[in-house]
Amino acid sequence: MFGQGLIKGLGVTVKHFRDTFVDDRQEVPSRYIDSVQLDNNRRIIDQTIEQEGLLTIQYPEEKRLLPERFRYIPMLIWDSEKNEDRCTACGICAKVCPPQCIWIVRDADENGKPVTRPAEFYIDAAVCMSCSFCVEFCPFDAIKMNHDFELAVYDRYPHLVYDKAELTVPIEYYAALWPTEYAKEEEARRVKEAAEKATAERKAAAAAAKKAQGDAPKPKRSKEEIEAMKAKAAARSKAAKEKSAGGESSGGESSSAGDDEAAAKKARLEALKRKAAERAKARKEQSGE
């Protein structure tokens, strides 16, 4: 049994060697098809899953094309169309960060009033665990994960603590790294902005119609209409007075009934008192005898 397993393992090794040699030598399809030639000595290789064998990349002259969902450390997005940071310094990313490697200082105007933009933004890359929680919880799509992983330095501090200037990238850079996610976000943003625009237009149209209605001259009433309105008002006033008078009379009757009930109750109490006094007197006379 031990000998058969050893032979099978050697067979797998020989197969990988053969596939690697054949795939590396063949020109169609070549390992370097769809690769990006940077210069004479450097290229980026797009290794597909259909390739057989093992591919040895001559790093750093050759590098693999990273997949879109690869993530390393966060980066801040600069909106080129609006010419402003997407970050509003809300601090949600710093709160949800598990290793607490993000800290933010909110900016202020000349009067000292806080404004919705960061004055300072720091990320400690030596502590960051690339979990992308900050990306998931950011409500403004202001922070994304970068693909740049070549961050080796001789001194951990302060070279691995990145500030706002080092973290900020234009939105075009993010669109190149994450084309699928960028397209989804832009479509969702377009739908949201269209809905907000339609709502604003409806409100503006309603306000304009209300203003036009308020500015329109009120129609003048004729003498006959005024007399008819006065007659209706007088009739309503007379009906209200009659109803009030009827209520007062019913209230007097109810008051009289209440007085009679109180008198009867008082009479019953007096009778009970007399009976109690008589019983007490009888007990006293019996005890004296």
C-alpha positions in Angstrom: 0.0 0.0 0.0 2.8 2.4 0.9 4.5 1.7 -2.4 1.4 2.3 -4.5 0.8 5.7 -2.8 4.4 6.8 -3.5 4.0 5.8 -7.1 0.7 7.8 -7.4 2.3 10.8 -5.8 5.3 10.7 -8.2 2.8 10.3 -11.1 1.0 13.5 -10.1 4.4 15.3 -9.9 5.4 14.1 -13.3 2.0 15.2 -14.8 2.4 18.7 -13.3 5.9 18.8 -14.7 4.8 17.7 -18.2 1.8 20.1 -18.2 3.9 23.0 -17.1 6.6 22.3 -19.7 4.1 21.9 -22.6 1.9 24.9 -21.6 5.0 27.1 -21.2 6.3 26.1 -24.7 3.2 26.3 -26.7 2.4 29.6 -28.5 -1.3 29.2 -28.9 -2.6 29.8 -26.3 0.4 31.4 -24.8 0.9 32.1 -21.1 1.5 35.7 -22.0 -1.6 36.2 -24.0 -3.6 39.3 -22.9 -0.6 40.4 -20.8 0.3 44.0 -20.5 3.9 44.9 -21.6 5.1 47.8 -19.5 8.6 48.0 -21.0 11.3 45.7 -22.1 11.8 44.1 -18.7 8.4 44.4 -17.0 4.9 43.0 -17.8 1.7 42.3 -16.0 0.4 38.8 -16.7 -3.3 37.9 -16.8 -3.3 34.2 -15.8 -6.6 32.6 -16.6 -8.0 29.6 -14.8 -8.0 27.5 -18.0 -4.2 27.3 -18.0 -2.6 24.0 -17.1 0.5 23.4 -15.0 2.3 25.8 -12.8 3.2 29.3 -13.8 6.3 30.8 -12.3 6.2 34.6 -12.4 9.6 36.4 -12.5 8.7 38.9 -9.8 9.3 41.9 -9.7 9.8 42.1 -13.4 6.6 40.1 -13.9 3.4 40.6 -11.9 0.0 39.0 -11.9 -3.0 41.0 -12.8 -4.9 41.2 -9.5 -8.6 40.3 -9.5 -11.1 43.1 -8.9 -12.1 42.0 -5.4 -8.5 41.9 -4.2 -8.2 44.3 -1.2 -5.3 45.6 0.8 -5.5 48.9 2.6 -8.2 51.6 2.3 -8.1 54.6 0.1 -10.1 57.9 0.1 -12.1 58.9 -3.0 -11.8 62.4 -4.5 -14.9 63.2 -6.6 -13.4 64.8 -9.7 -16.8 66.0 -11.0 -17.8 67.9 -7.8 -14.1 68.7 -7.0 -14.5 67.7 -3.4 -13.8 64.8 -1.0 -16.6 62.3 -0.7 -15.7 61.8 3.0 -17.8 63.9 5.4 -15.8 63.0 8.5 -18.8 61.3 10.0 -16.4 58.8 11.8 -18.4 55.6 11.1 -15.4 53.9 9.6 -13.3 54.7 12.7 -16.0 53.3 15.0 -16.5 50.0 13.1 -12.8 49.4 12.6 -11.9 46.2 14.6 -8.2 47.1 15.2 -9.0 50.8 15.6 -6.4 51.9 13.1 -8.4 54.9 11.7 -8.6 58.3 13.3 -10.1 61.4 11.9 -10.1 65.2 12.7 -13.1 67.1 11.4 -12.4 70.4 9.6 -13.8 73.8 10.7 -14.5 77.1 9.0 -12.9 80.5 9.9 -15.5 80.9 12.8 -14.6 77.6 14.3 -17.9 75.9 13.2 -17.4 72.2 12.2 -17.9 71.5 8.5 -18.5 68.2 6.8 -15.0 67.4 5.5 -11.9 65.9 7.1 -9.0 68.1 8.1 -6.9 65.1 8.9 -7.4 61.4 8.1 -4.9 58.7 9.2 -4.7 55.0 8.7 -2.0 52.8 10.4 -1.3 50.3 7.6 0.8 48.2 10.1 -2.4 47.5 12.1 -5.0 47.4 9.3 -6.3 43.8 8.8 -7.9 44.5 5.4 -11.4 43.5 6.6 -13.1 46.3 4.5 -15.6 47.0 7.3 -14.9 50.7 6.7 -16.0 50.3 3.1 -19.1 48.3 3.9 -20.4 50.8 6.5 -19.4 54.1 4.7 -22.8 55.7 3.7 -21.1 58.0 1.1 -18.9 55.5 -0.8 -16.0 57.7 0.3 -13.6 54.9 1.3 -12.6 51.9 -0.8 -10.0 49.1 -0.8 -6.8 49.7 -2.8 -4.8 47.1 -4.7 -1.4 48.5 -3.8 0.3 45.9 -1.7 4.0 46.8 -2.2 4.3 48.9 1.0 7.5 47.5 2.5 9.6 50.1 4.4 12.6 50.0 6.7 10.9 51.9 9.5 7.4 50.9 10.6 6.7 54.3 12.2 6.0 56.8 10.8 6.3 55.4 7.2 3.3 53.0 7.6 1.0 55.7 9.0 -0.7 57.2 5.9 -2.2 60.6 6.1 -5.0 62.2 4.0 -2.8 63.3 1.2 -1.3 59.8 0.8 -4.7 58.0 1.0 -6.6 60.2 -1.4 -7.0 59.0 -5.0 -9.3 60.3 -7.9 -12.5 58.5 -8.6 -11.1 57.5 -12.0 -8.4 55.4 -10.2 -11.1 53.6 -8.3 -13.1 53.0 -11.5 -10.1 51.4 -13.1 -9.5 49.0 -10.2 -13.1 48.2 -9.5 -15.0 48.6 -12.8 -18.0 46.3 -11.9 -18.6 47.9 -8.4 -18.1 51.3 -9.8 -20.7 50.7 -12.5 -23.2 49.4 -9.9 -22.7 52.4 -7.6 -23.0 54.9 -10.4 -26.2 53.3 -11.6 -27.7 53.4 -8.1 -26.6 57.0 -7.6 -28.1 57.9 -11.0 -31.5 56.4 -10.0 -31.4 58.1 -6.6 -30.6 61.5 -8.1 -33.3 61.1 -10.7 -35.9 60.3 -8.0 -34.7 63.2 -5.9 -34.9 65.5 -8.9 -38.5 64.3 -9.8 -39.6 64.9 -6.2 -38.1 68.4 -6.2 -39.8 69.2 -9.5 -43.2 68.0 -8.1 -42.8 70.1 -5.0 -41.8 73.2 -7.1 -44.8 72.7 -9.3 -47.2 72.3 -6.3 -45.7 75.4 -4.7 -46.0 77.4 -8.0 -49.7 76.3 -8.4 -50.4 77.2 -4.8 -48.8 80.6 -5.3 -50.7 81.2 -8.5 -54.0 80.2 -6.8 -53.2 82.6 -3.9 -52.3 85.5 -6.2 -55.5 85.1 -8.2 -58.2 87.8 -7.5 -61.0 86.5 -5.3 -64.5 86.6 -7.0 -66.8 89.3 -5.8 -70.2 88.2 -4.4 -73.5 89.6 -5.5 -75.9 91.4 -3.2 -78.3 88.5 -3.3 -75.6 86.0 -2.3 -74.6 88.2 0.7 -78.2 88.5 1.9 -78.6 84.7 1.6 -75.4 84.1 3.6 -76.7 86.5 6.3 -80.0 84.6 6.5 -78.2 81.3 6.9 -76.0 82.7 9.7 -79.0 84.1 11.5 -80.8 80.7 11.2 -77.8 78.9 12.6 -77.5 81.3 15.5 -81.2 80.9 16.4 -80.9 77.1 16.3 -77.9 77.3 18.6 -79.8 79.5 21.1 -82.8 77.2 21.1 -80.6 74.2 21.7 -78.8 75.9 24.6 -82.2 76.8 26.2 -83.4 73.2 25.9 -80.2 72.0 27.6 -80.6 74.4 30.5 -84.2 73.3 31.1 -83.2 69.6 31.1 -80.3 70.5 33.4 -82.8 72.1 35.9 -85.0 68.9 35.9 -81.9 66.7 36.5 -80.9 69.1 39.3 -84.3 68.7 41.0 -84.2 65.0 40.7 -80.8 65.0 42.3 -82.1 67.2 45.3 -85.0 64.7 45.9 -82.5 61.8 45.9 -80.3 63.6 48.5 -83.3 64.3 50.8 -84.4 60.7 50.7 -80.9 59.6 51.6 -80.7 62.0 54.5 -84.1 60.7 55.8 -82.8 57.1 55.7 -79.7 58.2 57.7 -81.9 59.9 60.3 -84.1 56.8 60.7 -81.0 54.6 61.1 -79.7 57.0 63.8 -82.9 56.9 65.8 -83.1 53.1 65.7 -79.5 52.9 66.9 -80.2 55.3 69.8 -83.3 53.3 70.8 -81.3 50.0 70.9 -78.6 51.6 73.0 -81.2 52.9 75.5 -82.8 49.5 75.8 -79.4 47.8 76.5 -78.7 50.4 79.2 -82.0 49.9 80.9 -81.6 46.1 80.9 -78.1 46.4 82.4 -79.4 48.7 85.2 -82.0 46.2 86.2 
